[in-house]
Amino acid sequence: MHILDLARARGFLHDATPGLAERLAQGPITGYVGFDPTADSLHVGNLVPVMGLAWLQRAGATPVALVGGGTALVGDPSGKRSERPMLPAQQVAANAEAIRAQLERFLDFSGPTGARLVNNAEWLGSLTLLHFLRDTGKHFTVNYMLQKESVKNRMEAGISFTEFAYMLVQAHDYWHLNCTQHVELQMGGSDQWGNITAGIELVHRREGRGAHGLVMPLLTTAAGAKFGKSEEGNVWLDPVKTSPYKFFQFWLNADDRDVGAWLRIFTFLSLEEIDALLALHATDPGRRAAQRRLAREVTATVHGTDVTDRVIAASAILFGGTDLRAAKAEVLELLEKEVPTATIAATVLSEGLPVVDALVQVGLASSKSDARRGLQQRGFSVNGEAVSEAERRLGVGDLIAGRFVVLQKGRKNYAMLSIPP
């Protein structure tokens, strides 16, 4: 199955240039996607084109990931209401390196036929204005550029010449890659259609060769929200920006109306396996089998299976159904980043810490009297066991994995005490 059929079957085909199917039938192709390094991490909104590149490679083609170290200094107006602030070149270069590491989770860069990573700063940095105007600018009329949606949508609000010219810079990238890397296909989000077709036009005008484009949908959720956003904002691939636990929960919370499409787009499961999973999900939606598999697959791809196993174990603690005393240290270390945690010295537990004080310290009780009332009503637990005695003192024997005490209020509110390693 070539990439066009595959993209259509898995739901990430929005549009493609005429003749692409015929070109793909002739043999392997080299295609590229550009990534904007204005942040030091990709977010889940970038995963549609990332998966496009990954499936391109699995279809026998050669993927090229272009990190826009040069174009990031200009700024793409596509989908933007205002011009972005310029970043220092050093910051852009550092961001590009971080993005490369994330792409390696999806693409195989090994061997002569493996994926390639390029940075357009390498050729744009030495490009002079006169050469750019002579060799690229002369092939486009202002009227042609004004017809593009990325420019049209910004005309009333105002667009700088810098961003107005972005289309030509991206077109120059396509021409350069066509000449030096034999790239014949550019992929991207549907908002990139104007930039991609400009590149195709430039390749045709300068080289007399055909080139192609394939764009993917800009996803929204079934509820109408922008895909990839949570209450905290973007859901990042960087575990520091978005913890693996929160990353897992984002996918686990997928709407039933979205989960089928997300399984097709964001996982490498076969379509047959996805259909079987959705059929199972339909018999008992409450088990959320489809969402659990989606969360496991995507988190394992981005963060690795070991981290994913710890995330699932931590989720089991927070949502019940697990023996806290058997929890491993690495699972509790992950959990302490997700719930309120107070660090205490080992000597405090050696002497005995009143549970009333501990509940106040971690924020599960507003005061000692509040803690005592809750204990009388058996509303608090220590390591999963209900506690009713206000005189109860926590000691070394309460430590799990030698470092942690898990406190709970009701069924959903957790907190922890932690002894530094």
C-alpha angles and dihedrals in degrees: 000000000000123000095262094056090041092051091049093048094048095044103246099110116104100157141335137192120264114266096028093115091052092049092049090051089060095064145280119346135198115230136176143203124198122225124200112229097198088119129041092239141042117237130214090267086068092055095087094066090036090056088045089059092044093053090044088060092045089053089061098262128122114251122210119196111203115200107203099224089148102038091047086069088060105039130229113246092201110125092353126122096197139022115272123233115261117250125216113261091241091057092048090052092051091049090051091056091051092051091051090059090053093049089055087070089066106028133055107228095178126110133016092290095044127111118290129216120207134176116213090212084079093070104018092055092064096038112113122218093240093052091047093051093045099044102032112012095055092063094064132065122213089239090057091053094046090058092063115102093227089061098035093056092055101043097091094045091043132256127213121233087245093063092035088061094047091093090060093048091053090046088053089053091055092048091048093050091046090055099040105029101025090241112173101167133055121191131189146127119313090256087067095062094103093049092046095050089048088057091049089051092051093050089051095047097044101035105020090233133126122244134179145219136204123187130195130214123269099235127227125180122253087255090059097252124135110267117247099032128118132176088277093050126248118024102228131202090222108095090216093056095041117015117232088245093056090042090055092047091053091062094037089058093056114140115251087240091057104038097083094052092044092051090054095046104036105035135060093225115130118257089243091055091047092051090051091048092050091049089053090047091052091058092057114009091174092071089059091212092161093050092047092052091046092051093047095048098047095041091049091051094049102034105018133254096274093057090044092053089052091048091052091048090050090050090052089056094051094044097040131243099103137094106245093200089063094052115124123236094244090054092051090046088058092045095052088065091057103046133045107281131187119201115221136177119254089238090064091063091041088061093041125257116225108241088224090061092045093053091052092044094056094042100248089119127038094214142355091264090051089051092050092050091050092048091052088054091047090242096139132066135195115209090343097310121110115243123205104165113094088198092060113128124202115230142174089279090066093062118113116210087359094286116053143069116188116211124191138191115199115324103309111031115089135175136167144215113215133192112209113251 
